[in-house]
Amino acid sequence: LVVFMVALPGQSMAENNAGSMGLTFFFGGYTFDPDQDLDSELTVGLGLGYNITSNLGIEAMVNTVDTKGDFGFDASALVSHVDGLYHFNPEKKLVLYLAAGVGLIRIDYDSFLHSNDTDMLVNYGAGLKYFVDKSVALRADVRHIISFGPTNNNLRYTLGLLFPFGGKSQLSQKSGQTAVLPESDSDGDGVPDHLDKCPDTHKGVAVDRYGCPRTQPTGAEVTERGTYVFRNIQFDTGKATIKQGSYAVLDNVVMFLRDNPDMNMEIQGHTDNIGSEAFNVTLSESRAGAVLEYLQSKGVESGRLTSKGYGSSMPVADNDTGQGRALNRRVEFAPITR
């Protein structure tokens, strides 16, 4: 069985988990020191362990041995100890560990030639755990047990079943989460929120690895909301009349829409906070509508365009400064995939 376990591939599955406990039932052989005049016999026992981390654990073990002495008398041994364990590659299905600890051994003799005896012991050894799944593992263990008073060297070699329970998986610990959960993607573009530089992109828009629209008009900046903004679309003061110097910029939007026939566009008007909100909403709606009309006049189908005014409700800069107010007076273009 040990050879079979060693030959199995160590697949990456977090099984020896931090915070988990494990109950082991084992059986095997127990060899006494020749000076103890006791026969080697079968042993059975159990262990209860706790993993402080995925690598470090503690375990209490106890096993019994019914044996005979060289002169035919019966004897029994009770071995108990508490150990520290160090696990190698705990994220694998096949886990090697080293163990060492202290405890007691009591031997009861059914013979007037010997008196019952309880001695201190130390032990060290190694073992393998092969996790069949998250709820059961095969286990092989070898221990050198040294008792004192007088000093005797015993050997225990066992096979068993380990039943782990509780704890956190290695995948959860590595991601800093208590469970392996799907990553949040608020705008549904396939890029997790913690990596998304444009977290409010319209659903269905093709995005790059940063979550921003994959294509954009010439001269445009891309906002966190996945919209295109031009800093040089200008209107007459307090009016919705587009200044002629802005036509070349809007012509870039026309060319972009011609090159991307599957894309629609919402034209969004924004203002600073000077004046009443009612006035600003009306002005922003009028300016977005004026841009829509210009694009239609250049051949963009009316069904591909909508417009909306947001007034001063979505500032991108501080309205307390002239520079901030200038940035807030803008027209944005939100791509929408048809």
Stockholm file with secondary structure:
# STOCKHOLM 1.0

chainA/1-338         LVVFMVALPGQSMAENNAGSMGLTFFFGGYTFDPDQDLDSELTVGLGLGYNITSNLGIEAMVNTVDTKGDFGFDASALVSHVDGLYHFNPEKKLVLYLAAGVGLIRIDYDSFLHSNDTDMLVNYGAGLKYFVDKSVALRADVRHIISFGPTNNNLRYTLGLLFPFGGKSQLSQKSGQTAVLPESDSDGDGVPDHLDKCPDTHKGVAVDRYGCPRTQPTGAEVTERGTYVFRNIQFDTGKATIKQGSYAVLDNVVMFLRDNPDMNMEIQGHTDNIGSEAFNVTLSESRAGAVLEYLQSKGVESGRLTSKGYGSSMPVADNDTGQGRALNRRVEFAPITR
#=GR chainA/1-338 SS CHHHHHHSCCCBCCCSCTTCEEEEEEEEEEECCGGGCBCCEEEEEEEEEEESSSSEEEEEEEEEEEEEBTTSCEEEEEEEEEEEEEEESTTBSEEEEEEEEEEEEEEEESSTTSCCEEEEEEEEEEEEEEEEETTEEEEEEEEEEEETTTTEEEEEEEEEEEEEECCCCHHHHHHTCSSCCCCCCTTCSSSCTTTCSSTTCCTTCCBCTTSSBSCCCTTCEECTTSCEECTTCCBCTTSCCBCGGGHHHHHHHHHHHHHCTTEEEEEEEECCSSSCHHHHHHHHHHHHHHHHHHHHHTTCCGGGEEEEECTTSSCSSCTTSHHHHHHHSEEEEEEEEC
#=GC SS_cons         CHHHHHHSCCCBCCCSCTTCEEEEEEEEEEECCGGGCBCCEEEEEEEEEEESSSSEEEEEEEEEEEEEBTTSCEEEEEEEEEEEEEEESTTBSEEEEEEEEEEEEEEEESSTTSCCEEEEEEEEEEEEEEEEETTEEEEEEEEEEEETTTTEEEEEEEEEEEEEECCCCHHHHHHTCSSCCCCCCTTCSSSCTTTCSSTTCCTTCCBCTTSSBSCCCTTCEECTTSCEECTTCCBCTTSCCBCGGGHHHHHHHHHHHHHCTTEEEEEEEECCSSSCHHHHHHHHHHHHHHHHHHHHHTTCCGGGEEEEECTTSSCSSCTTSHHHHHHHSEEEEEEEEC
//
